[in-house]
Amino acid sequence: MTNQRKRLLSVKGIKKSFSNNHVLKGIDLDVYPGEVHVLLGENGAGKSTLIKILTGAYQKGAGEVYWEDQLVKINTPQDSMELGIATIYQELNVVPQLKVYENIFLGRELKNGSRRSMLNQKEMRKKAGEYLEQLGQNRDLADRPLEELGIGQQQLVEIAKALTIDAKLIIMDEPTASLSGAEVEQLYSTVESLTKKGIAIVFISHRLDEIKRMGDRITILRDGFKIETLDVSKTSTDYWIELMVGRSLDEKYPKKSFALGKEGFRVENLLVDGTKEPVNFQVNYGEIVGVSGLVGAGRTEMARAIFGADAHHGGEIFIDGQLVKIKSPKDAIKAGIAFITEDRKNEGLLLDQPLDFNIALANMKMFRNSMQLVDLKNIRTKAEEYIKELKVRPSDVELNARKLSGGNQQKVVIAKWLCTEAKVFIFDEPTRGIDVGAKVEVYRLMNQLVENGAVVLMISSDLPEIIGMCDRVLVMSEGRITANLPIGHATQERIMKAATANEDSASEVMKAATGG
């Protein structure tokens, strides 16, 4: 029935190119008040470019934008905000050192009527408290330093910021990517309350289950084209995937059948900063071992300590039964350990450097010639091989990494570590923020690494992913491993119980899973 209502936003024939790269090729989109309209497409399909045109970060090459059936021009972010469009990005646009109310009014501070040079702190606190209360939060939150809040509450601060401009349309770009289960539920509740007030939500997500739960309509993009707009409730996720990738994905988690080999990697008595119990585990050749747990369980901290990025106390690391000394990431790389970090933008890439440089970065010695000079031609050739193999788009090796979508940036990070010819690959949330098609490519790559004789450890918050891809799962809670479950016994319920368990109930999980 949306077509009987007045449209809030309508874009017609939107095109955008960067040099010879045609990103948008005539996009049409209608959004109605009070609906959750999902944008779905592979990384590089054009979602982010379309959003940046609507927010004034980019200017369109061709086409028209209508707001409440009136032709409008959006040339700057200010134009977009004045219409009533607000955007909440995956990487939040906040200043942690400022208080919550200061963040909510950042750039739009209220001034005293009589003394326009003075900020009206009292009024900003009051109004910020009112906006937070609308979002189910306590008014007192307004006066707390933002850095004291969790990611979920920081996201609510961004939504409160949108309410200060009387937003009629809020764009949410991968809003649940870094949230815990409870924070995700809070976001769902917030979105529901916003749509009841007639505020439209454009929702970008690769999580098909949350699209089913939250979305009203879904527009699917592929290679810069709009493929179709569908009612979420009347179509299946399998059909979305087929439209999105242009083919059927028969196996979401590619099958593998590798013989279990000897031990390839072992960690003994590693005590990570801030924890009370040491970590012990091993990974054999021929298996993928998953690491699961709630946000704050210590999974990433453990991986960083293994890689030498963070301090740890005692402990020993063995590769192929040989003790290796790791005091820095340089030592880890030399030993043959690759770490695909969760934060690809800040820790995995140099965003303002070209793709070939990023790919070669962790193993520059491979590209030195007989005079010990860097062979730029060799770097380019190798980078082009990886870009072709991993289907990075755009495929121009001279393009800066910043220009790529999140999923394609992830592929470049993986290519960088493939270039080191490592023996042990630690993947930390490797599919966060990437589309279904790209996820399958990452899964197949993991299988290929195991088949070629590498050891793979995968940290993930996605339980279906853990169960679908791994042979064993280590469950962590408060920095310690509470369960080591064969995947045949690792149900979501058992994993969650071990992740939230005290020592006694964790022991019960292990007994139930192993028949002990």
Secondary structure as UniProt FT lines:
FT   HELIX           2..4
FT   STRAND          9..18
FT   TURN            19..20
FT   STRAND          21..31
FT   TURN            33..34
FT   STRAND          36..40
FT   TURN            43..44
FT   HELIX           47..54
FT   TURN            55..56
FT   STRAND          62..67
FT   TURN            68..69
FT   STRAND          70..72
FT   HELIX           77..83
FT   STRAND          85..88
FT   TURN            96..97
FT   HELIX           100..104
FT   TURN            105..107
FT   TURN            116..117
FT   HELIX           121..134
FT   TURN            135..136
FT   HELIX           139..143
FT   HELIX           146..148
FT   HELIX           151..164
FT   TURN            165..166
FT   STRAND          169..173
FT   TURN            175..178
FT   HELIX           181..196
FT   TURN            197..198
FT   STRAND          200..204
FT   HELIX           208..214
FT   STRAND          217..222
FT   TURN            223..224
FT   STRAND          225..231
FT   HELIX           232..234
FT   HELIX           237..245
FT   STRAND          263..272
FT   TURN            273..274
FT   STRAND          279..284
FT   TURN            285..286
FT   STRAND          288..292
FT   TURN            295..296
FT   HELIX           299..307
FT   STRAND          312..313
FT   STRAND          316..319
FT   TURN            320..321
FT   STRAND          322..324
FT   HELIX           329..335
FT   STRAND          337..340
FT   HELIX           344..348
FT   TURN            351..352
FT   HELIX           355..360
FT   HELIX           361..367
FT   TURN            370..371
FT   HELIX           376..390
FT   TURN            397..398
FT   HELIX           401..403
FT   HELIX           406..418
FT   TURN            419..421
FT   STRAND          424..428
FT   TURN            430..433
FT   HELIX           436..451
FT   TURN            452..453
FT   STRAND          455..459
FT   HELIX           463..469
FT   STRAND          472..477
FT   TURN            478..479
FT   STRAND          480..486
FT   HELIX           487..489
FT   HELIX           492..499
FT   HELIX           503..514
//
